[in-house]
């Protein structure tokens, strides 16, 4: 069997994962329990196997969204007894590093379907009832990848792109008659996942390239909506999709078809632009789909300085957010204006350093890791801005997720991501599992968060690269003036 750790073709501008049934049940009564196990001679007693699932499947795979479990190998075997949050979930399985690329990067766990893994010819093979959905997912991957390779991403040949998408969707939908088992909920959800991703491609190309590509999409939007989007949005299995791009489809369609192009005389603030998108969602969607779309929008803007508790409350008013109360609480706990709790990080000598030690200064927290190209670009912008506040109570605290000390120290002295003159701290051996990373929901790098002199969170700077740090500088100046 082909190694399931497949390389994905770039699909859409915004990459996210989609919806999952909510709720939980008592372990002994639930039909949502499955066992994921494996016996492999390549494993050694004491090896640790890591399983990652996601609390909210329509969000990215950020640390704050992960449900992590570990199994210790004994007699070349491991086992996870799992109570799924919904009927279908997406997961990732990590085997020991010495086994190379072997792992399960886009796993599908289905209610009631136990799954067993083994290694054969240096590839993962699957057995037991759950293997059927694995094999089906692999089949659709092959159909998808073989067709999408011909897509033109530069905005030209949109008619050809459309023909490729239609042909691929037809091929995927045709698989539902190949086996009666393919008509069940899990298989329907995986077909929907691929179909949504395919339609998203067209709108994403138009969103990125604009011009002729956007004009073409405007002409065919009504037909595309009636043929695919409307049936998708009313499909009862939409809420069961384990990973896809429904929210990306909505966002890219809005961005390429409906988003207003404001001229210089009517430039809108971020809040005004955000309110336009929220109004679009409320006008076009309802029920659980609307709740999840807005929940995702809040999540992906959670570090913006405009997303205060009051603003979040205003845009969720009159919407059923009962499924996402924990998500909102997690976001609101570090919304702008809240005081950051006490955390300690590790310095280069291995000492524990409390953040409160720097109270009285405006802090710019820069989260990075060795090998992060975007982090190096951000530092080139950050460094001169911080130097410009020399003599004032402004400090750059460079926080690395590197868990290997020698690698971190080499990067500090290398000057790409930081410099010895700055305050250099890390998550220590915990890396990005450190409580501060999880509390601030650091899921992408670099992440830059500004703290005022009283320990209150200001938020993240907007468009650091495109505005060359102008917003960051303004936020620091404002924080200094407000706390004189």
C-alpha positions as CSV (number, residue, x, y, z in Angstrom):
1,X,0.0,0.0,0.0
2,X,1.2,3.5,-0.8
3,X,2.6,5.4,2.2
4,X,-0.2,7.6,3.5
5,X,2.2,10.4,4.4
6,X,1.5,12.0,1.0
7,X,2.7,15.4,-0.2
8,X,-0.3,17.7,-0.8
9,X,-0.5,20.0,-3.8
10,X,-1.0,23.7,-2.8
11,X,-4.8,24.1,-2.9
12,X,-6.0,27.3,-1.6
13,X,-4.8,30.7,-0.3
14,X,-6.1,30.1,3.1
15,X,-5.5,26.6,4.6
16,X,-7.7,25.5,7.3
17,X,-9.7,22.5,8.5
18,X,-13.4,22.3,8.9
19,X,-16.3,21.1,11.0
20,X,-16.9,18.3,13.5
21,X,-19.9,17.1,15.6
22,X,-19.8,18.5,19.1
23,X,-20.7,17.0,22.4
24,X,-19.4,14.1,24.4
25,X,-20.7,10.9,25.9
26,X,-19.9,8.6,28.7
27,X,-17.1,6.2,27.7
28,X,-19.0,3.0,28.5
29,X,-22.1,4.1,26.6
30,X,-20.5,5.8,23.6
31,X,-20.6,4.3,20.1
32,X,-17.8,6.8,19.3
33,X,-15.0,4.7,20.9
34,X,-12.3,3.2,18.7
35,X,-9.0,1.6,19.2
36,X,-6.0,2.6,17.2
37,X,-3.1,0.1,17.6
38,X,-0.1,-1.3,15.9
39,X,2.5,-4.0,16.2
40,X,5.8,-3.3,14.4
41,X,9.2,-5.1,14.8
42,X,10.8,-1.7,14.1
43,X,9.5,-0.4,17.4
44,X,11.5,-0.7,20.6
45,X,10.1,-1.1,24.1
46,X,9.9,2.3,25.7
47,X,9.4,4.1,22.4
48,X,6.8,6.9,22.6
49,X,4.0,7.2,20.0
50,X,2.2,10.5,19.7
51,X,-1.4,10.9,18.5
52,X,-2.7,14.4,17.8
53,X,-6.4,15.1,17.3
54,X,-8.3,18.4,17.1
55,X,-10.9,19.9,19.4
56,X,-12.3,22.1,16.7
57,X,-11.7,20.5,13.3
58,X,-12.7,23.6,11.3
59,X,-9.6,25.5,12.8
60,X,-5.9,25.2,12.0
61,X,-3.7,22.6,13.7
62,X,-2.5,25.1,16.3
63,X,-1.2,24.0,19.7
64,X,-4.3,25.4,21.5
65,X,-6.5,23.2,19.3
66,X,-4.7,20.0,19.7
67,X,-5.7,17.0,21.8
68,X,-2.5,15.1,22.4
69,X,-2.1,11.5,23.7
70,X,1.0,9.3,24.0
71,X,1.3,5.5,24.0
72,X,4.5,3.7,25.3
73,X,5.6,0.7,23.2
74,X,5.7,-2.7,24.9
75,X,6.5,-5.9,23.1
76,X,6.8,-4.0,19.8
77,X,3.1,-2.9,20.2
78,X,1.2,0.2,21.1
79,X,-2.5,1.0,21.6
80,X,-4.8,4.1,21.9
81,X,-8.3,3.8,23.2
82,X,-10.0,6.9,21.9
83,X,-13.4,8.5,22.6
84,X,-14.0,10.7,19.6
85,X,-15.6,14.1,20.0
86,X,-17.7,13.5,16.9
87,X,-18.4,10.6,14.6
88,X,-15.4,11.5,12.4
89,X,-12.1,13.1,13.2
90,X,-8.9,14.0,11.6
91,X,-5.7,13.0,13.3
92,X,-1.9,12.8,13.0
93,X,0.2,9.9,14.2
94,X,3.9,10.4,14.9
95,X,6.2,7.4,15.1
96,X,9.8,7.6,16.4
97,X,12.1,9.9,14.3
98,X,14.4,7.1,13.4
99,X,11.6,5.6,11.3
100,X,12.0,8.6,9.0
101,X,8.9,9.8,7.1
102,X,6.7,7.0,8.4
103,X,3.6,8.5,10.0
104,X,0.0,9.3,9.4
105,X,-0.3,12.9,8.5
106,X,-3.9,13.1,7.4
107,X,-5.6,10.3,9.3
108,X,-9.3,9.8,9.4
109,X,-10.8,8.2,12.5
110,X,-14.3,6.9,12.2
111,X,-16.8,6.1,14.9
112,X,-17.0,2.4,15.6
113,X,-14.1,1.5,13.3
114,X,-11.0,0.1,15.0
115,X,-7.8,0.4,13.1
116,X,-4.5,-1.5,13.2
117,X,-1.2,-0.3,11.7
118,X,1.8,-2.2,10.6
119,X,4.9,-1.6,8.5
120,X,5.5,-3.5,5.3
121,X,8.1,-2.7,2.7
122,X,8.9,0.5,4.6
123,X,5.3,1.7,4.2
124,X,2.4,1.9,6.6
125,X,-0.4,-0.6,6.0
126,X,-3.8,-0.6,7.7
127,X,-6.2,-3.3,8.7
128,X,-9.5,-3.9,10.6
129,X,-12.7,-2.2,9.9
130,X,-11.3,1.4,9.9
131,X,-9.0,0.5,6.9
132,X,-11.9,1.0,4.5
133,X,-12.1,4.8,5.0
134,X,-8.2,5.0,4.9
135,X,-8.2,3.2,1.5
136,X,-11.1,5.4,0.2
137,X,-9.4,8.6,1.4
138,X,-6.2,7.4,-0.4
139,X,-8.2,6.7,-3.6
140,X,-9.7,10.2,-3.6
141,X,-6.2,11.6,-3.0
142,X,-4.9,9.9,-6.1
143,X,-7.9,11.2,-8.2
144,X,-7.5,14.7,-6.8
145,X,-3.7,14.9,-7.2
146,X,-3.5,13.4,-10.7
147,X,-6.1,16.0,-12.0
148,X,-5.2,19.1,-10.1
149,X,-1.6,18.9,-11.3
150,X,-2.8,20.5,-14.5
151,X,-4.3,23.6,-12.9
152,X,-2.9,27.0,-13.9
153,X,-2.3,29.0,-10.7
154,X,-1.3,32.3,-12.4
155,X,-4.8,33.4,-13.2
156,X,-4.7,32.4,-16.9
157,X,-6.6,29.6,-18.6
158,X,-9.5,29.8,-16.2
159,X,-11.8,28.0,-18.6
160,X,-9.4,25.1,-18.7
161,X,-9.2,25.2,-14.9
162,X,-13.0,25.0,-14.7
163,X,-13.0,21.9,-17.0
164,X,-10.4,20.3,-14.8
165,X,-12.4,21.0,-11.7
166,X,-15.6,19.7,-13.2
167,X,-13.9,16.5,-14.4
168,X,-12.3,15.8,-11.1
169,X,-15.5,16.4,-9.1
170,X,-17.4,14.0,-11.5
171,X,-14.7,11.4,-11.0
172,X,-14.9,11.7,-7.2
173,X,-18.6,11.6,-7.1
174,X,-18.7,8.6,-9.3
175,X,-16.8,6.5,-6.6
176,X,-20.0,6.4,-4.5
177,X,-21.4,3.7,-6.7
178,X,-18.3,1.5,-6.6
179,X,-19.1,0.0,-3.2
180,X,-22.3,0.1,-1.1
181,X,-20.1,1.0,1.9
182,X,-19.1,4.2,0.2
183,X,-22.7,5.6,0.7
184,X,-22.3,5.9,4.5
185,X,-21.8,9.1,6.4
186,X,-18.0,8.9,6.7
187,X,-17.4,8.3,3.0
188,X,-19.9,11.1,2.1
189,X,-18.0,13.5,4.3
190,X,-14.6,12.7,2.6
191,X,-16.2,13.2,-0.8
192,X,-17.5,16.5,0.4
193,X,-14.1,17.4,1.7
194,X,-12.5,16.9,-1.7
195,X,-15.3,18.7,-3.6
196,X,-15.1,21.8,-1.4
197,X,-11.4,21.9,-1.9
198,X,-11.8,21.7,-5.6
199,X,-14.3,24.5,-5.9
200,X,-12.2,26.6,-3.5
201,X,-9.3,26.4,-6.0
202,X,-11.2,28.5,-8.6
203,X,-12.1,31.3,-6.2
204,X,-8.7,31.3,-4.6
205,X,-7.0,31.7,-8.0
206,X,-9.3,34.7,-8.6
207,X,-8.7,36.1,-5.1
208,X,-4.9,36.0,-5.6
209,X,-4.6,37.1,-9.2
210,X,-7.6,39.3,-9.6
211,X,-7.9,40.9,-13.1
212,X,-9.1,38.5,-15.8
213,X,-9.4,35.6,-13.4
214,X,-11.7,37.6,-11.2
215,X,-13.8,38.7,-14.1
216,X,-14.2,35.1,-15.3
217,X,-15.3,34.0,-11.8
218,X,-17.9,36.8,-11.6
219,X,-19.4,35.5,-14.9
220,X,-19.7,31.9,-13.8
221,X,-20.4,32.5,-10.1
222,X,-24.2,32.0,-10.3
223,X,-23.8,28.8,-12.2
224,X,-21.0,27.6,-9.9
225,X,-23.1,28.5,-6.9
226,X,-26.2,26.7,-8.1
227,X,-24.3,23.6,-9.2
228,X,-22.0,23.1,-6.3
229,X,-22.1,25.6,-3.4
230,X,-25.8,25.7,-2.7
231,X,-26.0,21.8,-2.6
232,X,-22.9,21.7,-0.4
233,X,-24.2,24.3,2.1
234,X,-27.5,22.3,2.5
235,X,-25.9,18.9,2.7
236,X,-26.5,17.4,6.1
237,X,-23.1,15.7,6.1
238,X,-21.3,19.1,5.9
239,X,-21.0,19.3,9.7
240,X,-19.2,15.9,9.7
241,X,-16.3,16.9,7.4
242,X,-13.1,16.0,9.2
243,X,-10.8,18.3,7.2
244,X,-11.5,20.5,4.2
245,X,-11.8,24.1,3.3
246,X,-15.5,25.1,3.6
247,X,-14.5,28.3,5.5
248,X,-11.8,29.0,3.0
249,X,-14.3,28.6,0.2
250,X,-16.6,31.1,1.8
251,X,-13.8,33.5,2.5
252,X,-12.2,33.3,-1.0
253,X,-15.6,33.6,-2.7
254,X,-16.3,36.7,-0.7
255,X,-12.9,38.1,-1.4
256,X,-13.0,37.6,-5.1
257,X,-16.7,38.3,-5.9
258,X,-18.3,40.3,-3.1
259,X,-15.7,42.2,-1.3
260,X,-15.9,46.0,-2.0
261,X,-12.9,47.7,-3.6
262,X,-12.6,50.8,-1.5
263,X,-10.8,53.8,-3.2
264,X,-8.5,56.1,-1.3
265,X,-11.3,58.5,-0.4
266,X,-13.3,55.8,1.4
267,X,-10.6,53.7,3.1
268,X,-12.2,51.7,5.9
269,X,-10.7,50.8,9.2
270,X,-10.1,47.2,10.0
271,X,-13.2,47.1,12.2
272,X,-15.3,48.5,9.3
273,X,-13.9,45.9,6.9
274,X,-14.4,43.1,9.4
275,X,-18.0,44.3,10.0
276,X,-18.6,44.1,6.2
277,X,-17.5,40.5,6.2
278,X,-19.6,39.6,9.3
279,X,-22.7,41.2,7.7
280,X,-22.1,39.1,4.6
281,X,-21.9,35.9,6.7
282,X,-25.1,36.8,8.5
283,X,-27.0,37.6,5.3
284,X,-26.0,34.4,3.6
285,X,-25.7,31.7,6.2
286,X,-27.6,30.5,9.3
287,X,-27.6,28.0,12.1
288,X,-24.6,25.9,12.9
289,X,-22.8,26.8,9.7
290,X,-23.0,30.6,10.5
291,X,-21.8,29.9,14.1
292,X,-18.7,28.0,12.8
293,X,-17.9,30.6,10.2
294,X,-17.9,33.4,12.7
295,X,-16.1,31.3,15.3
296,X,-13.4,30.7,12.7
297,X,-13.2,34.4,11.8
298,X,-12.8,35.3,15.4
299,X,-10.1,32.7,15.9
300,X,-8.0,33.8,13.0
301,X,-8.2,37.4,14.1
302,X,-7.7,36.6,17.8
303,X,-4.4,38.5,18.2
304,X,-5.6,41.6,16.4
305,X,-5.8,44.7,18.7
306,X,-9.3,45.4,17.5
307,X,-10.7,42.0,18.8
308,X,-11.5,43.1,22.3
309,X,-14.0,41.2,24.5
310,X,-16.6,43.9,23.8
311,X,-16.1,43.6,20.1
312,X,-16.3,39.8,20.1
313,X,-19.5,40.0,22.2
314,X,-21.1,42.4,19.7
315,X,-20.5,40.2,16.6
316,X,-21.7,37.1,18.3
317,X,-24.9,38.6,19.6
318,X,-28.0,36.7,18.8
319,X,-26.0,33.7,17.4
320,X,-26.0,30.3,19.1
321,X,-22.4,29.9,20.3
322,X,-23.1,27.2,22.8
323,X,-20.8,24.8,21.0
324,X,-17.9,27.3,21.1
325,X,-18.0,28.7,24.6
326,X,-14.7,27.1,25.5
327,X,-13.2,28.5,22.3
328,X,-14.4,32.0,23.0
329,X,-13.2,31.8,26.6
330,X,-9.8,30.8,25.5
331,X,-9.6,33.7,23.0
332,X,-11.0,36.3,25.4
333,X,-8.6,35.4,28.2
334,X,-5.8,37.2,26.3
335,X,-7.8,39.7,24.3
336,X,-6.4,43.3,24.2
337,X,-6.7,45.0,27.6
338,X,-6.3,41.8,29.7
339,X,-3.4,41.3,32.1
340,X,-1.0,38.5,31.2
341,X,-0.6,36.0,34.0
342,X,2.8,35.2,35.4
343,X,5.0,32.9,33.3
344,X,8.6,31.9,33.5
345,X,10.9,31.1,30.6
346,X,14.4,29.7,30.4
347,X,17.4,31.9,29.7
348,X,20.7,30.8,27.9
349,X,22.2,29.7,31.3
350,X,19.2,27.5,32.1
351,X,17.8,29.9,34.7
352,X,14.0,30.5,35.0
353,X,13.1,34.1,34.3
354,X,9.6,35.5,35.2
355,X,8.1,37.9,32.7
356,X,7.0,40.1,35.6
357,X,10.7,40.9,36.0
358,X,10.2,43.3,33.0
359,X,7.1,45.0,34.2
360,X,7.3,48.8,33.8
361,X,8.5,48.3,30.2
362,X,6.6,48.1,26.9
363,X,7.4,44.5,25.8
364,X,7.6,43.2,22.3
365,X,7.4,39.4,22.5
366,X,8.8,37.9,19.3
367,X,8.2,34.1,19.0
368,X,10.4,32.3,16.5
369,X,12.4,29.1,15.8
370,X,15.6,28.2,14.0
371,X,14.9,27.7,10.3
372,X,11.9,30.0,10.1
373,X,12.5,32.2,7.0
374,X,9.6,34.5,7.9
375,X,11.1,35.0,11.4
376,X,14.4,36.2,9.9
377,X,12.5,38.7,7.7
378,X,10.5,39.9,10.7
379,X,13.7,40.4,12.8
380,X,15.2,42.7,10.2
381,X,12.2,44.9,10.6
382,X,12.0,44.6,14.4
383,X,15.6,45.3,15.3
384,X,15.9,48.9,13.9
385,X,12.5,49.8,15.4
386,X,13.6,48.7,18.9
387,X,16.9,50.5,18.5
388,X,14.9,53.6,17.7
389,X,13.4,53.5,21.2
390,X,16.8,53.3,22.9
391,X,16.8,55.0,26.3
392,X,13.1,54.5,26.7
393,X,11.3,51.6,28.6
394,X,10.9,49.4,25.5
395,X,12.3,45.9,25.4
396,X,12.4,43.2,22.7
397,X,12.0,39.8,24.3
398,X,13.1,37.1,21.8
399,X,11.3,33.8,22.6
400,X,12.4,30.7,20.8
401,X,10.6,27.4,20.6
402,X,13.9,25.6,20.0
403,X,14.2,22.8,22.6
404,X,17.8,22.0,21.7
405,X,20.1,24.4,23.6
406,X,23.1,24.2,21.2
407,X,20.8,25.0,18.2
408,X,19.2,28.0,20.0
409,X,22.6,29.4,21.2
410,X,24.0,29.1,17.6
411,X,21.0,31.0,16.2
412,X,21.3,33.8,18.9
413,X,24.9,34.5,17.9
414,X,24.1,34.0,14.2
415,X,22.1,37.2,14.1
416,X,19.4,36.0,11.8
417,X,16.5,35.8,14.3
418,X,17.8,37.8,17.3
419,X,21.0,39.1,18.8
420,X,22.8,38.6,22.2
421,X,22.0,42.2,23.1
422,X,18.3,41.5,23.3
423,X,16.6,39.5,26.1
424,X,16.7,35.9,24.8
425,X,14.4,33.3,26.4
426,X,12.9,30.0,25.3
427,X,10.4,27.4,26.2
428,X,13.3,25.2,27.3
429,X,12.9,21.4,26.8
430,X,9.1,22.0,26.5
431,X,9.6,23.9,23.3
432,X,6.3,25.2,21.9
433,X,4.5,23.0,24.5
434,X,5.4,25.6,27.1
435,X,2.4,27.1,28.9
436,X,3.1,30.6,27.6
437,X,2.9,29.4,24.0
438,X,-0.3,27.7,24.7
439,X,-1.8,30.5,26.6
440,X,-1.1,33.0,23.9
441,X,-2.1,30.4,21.3
442,X,1.1,30.8,19.3
443,X,0.4,28.6,16.2
444,X,2.3,30.4,13.5
445,X,5.7,32.0,13.3
446,X,6.7,34.6,13.7
447,X,4.1,35.7,16.3
448,X,4.6,39.2,17.7
449,X,2.6,40.3,20.8
450,X,2.9,43.7,22.5
451,X,2.5,44.1,26.2
452,X,2.1,47.5,27.9
453,X,4.0,48.7,31.0
454,X,1.3,47.4,33.3
455,X,1.4,43.9,31.9
456,X,-1.8,44.3,29.7
457,X,-1.9,42.8,26.3
458,X,-2.1,45.3,23.4
459,X,-2.2,42.9,20.6
460,X,-0.2,42.0,17.5
461,X,1.1,44.5,14.9
462,X,-0.7,44.5,11.5
463,X,1.1,43.9,8.2
464,X,4.6,43.9,9.7
465,X,6.3,43.2,6.4
466,X,4.1,45.2,4.0
467,X,4.2,48.4,6.2
468,X,7.8,47.8,7.4
469,X,6.8,47.9,11.0
470,X,4.8,51.2,10.9
471,X,1.9,49.8,12.9
472,X,4.3,48.2,15.4
473,X,6.0,51.5,15.9
474,X,2.7,53.3,16.4
475,X,1.5,50.8,18.9
476,X,4.7,51.1,20.9
477,X,4.5,54.9,20.9
478,X,0.9,54.8,22.0
479,X,1.7,52.4,24.8
480,X,4.5,54.7,26.0
481,X,2.2,57.8,25.9
482,X,-0.7,56.0,27.6
483,X,1.5,54.9,30.5
484,X,3.5,58.0,31.3
